[in-house]
Amino acid sequence: MIDTITIDELKIGMYVVDLTCSNSDFTVKTQGKVKSQKTIDQLKKQGVTKLVVEYTPEEFPDAKQKEDDSAETPEKTDATENQEPLVNQHKNTKSVDDEFSRSCNLYDSAGGDVKNILSSGASSQRLSITAIKELANGITESVLRNEYAMAILTRIRHPSTYQWEHVLNSGVLMCGFSLYLGFPKETLKQITLGAMLHDIGVAKVPRGIVDKPGKFTKNDMDVMKKHVAWGQMICKEDEMTDKIILDMVLNHHERLDGSGYPRGLGEEKLSKLARMIAIVDVYDAMTADRTYKKGDQPINVLRYLMANNKKFDRGLVQQFIKYLGIHPVGSLVKLSDEKLAIVVQGNRNEPVKPKVKIFYNLKHQRYITAKECDLTKFEIKILASVRPEDYDINMPKIIRQIIG
Ligand SMILES: [Fe+2]
């Protein structure tokens, strides 16, 4: 399992994935197992205070107890919330390769539909969200066939199409996250739809504000905040009054400490779904490339969510990290044998060893015939997630070429 611990909880035998907090500029160059007390002492000396580690509960039963306690969330009243988590019980019925071309077709056609809906909002005409309902059904069915195929596409970002990518990605990620947490399958289509609609009110915000580079003024922010109420209005106009959907639309900017908007609700009022969509919304927004800034690497955003545990549910953030993996599918990674690869399938038992598709030889600086590699079966390791622009890799093109 993956966990965040303090340096005092680090034990010999744990596998260090990353540092989350350091008082110095020291960074982990390569991931690895802690082999001696000397390593722990060195990390302490360097000012490291918190780390992300991987370990098996059998080897470290005390650490497991601590993790289980922290994952508890307050009691909920929602119909979707009282079931026992069935984490990782779902079995994909199709392989990534089998599902991928169908996912691409759905993603491409959905892009056009969602774009039309979002742009019609700017022209004061009434928005029809029936098309999004059909897309939500299609996404849910795809995720149920194979949870990774559509998730790979969420890592392809275009600065000019952020808004509709955010709609689709929120649906895909929320559907996969809910499936991972064991939500009943019959609620998944509504959850996916709610996630896709959570920001629908943004369609009513003037483009000059939505696309504004840099910081918002107080006035911009006041207008932007209205997207929550506008979203609720749009849903009601289209008779989308399902509790699951309205919960996500209304509460995705609320925070556990009451610092969110529009109502400043505290943790006792926030459902599990509201907490989940808050995490998914921020994760997708911060990892996205925008016209005015590059997106953050997933690991940095997950670190941010963990660090802000007064605002985001720590237990759910930990589950979200487990759902996504340390290197989420669709990530470009550098391997220890001087090759580049794309992560195509997660490994929840050993998150640092997912399945990848190798396609580029760094030593010879040339593309090679794509080859799938299950990292549990080879000595090759992932050294780091890397940025496509650092290696001049056209991710949308490569992903579609080598998968499926
Ligand atoms: Fe929002």
Boltz pocket constraint, residues with backbone or C-beta under 6 A from the ligand:
constraints:
  - pocket:
      binder: B
      contacts: [[A, 198], [A, 199], [A, 227], [A, 252], [A, 253]]
      max_distance: 6.0
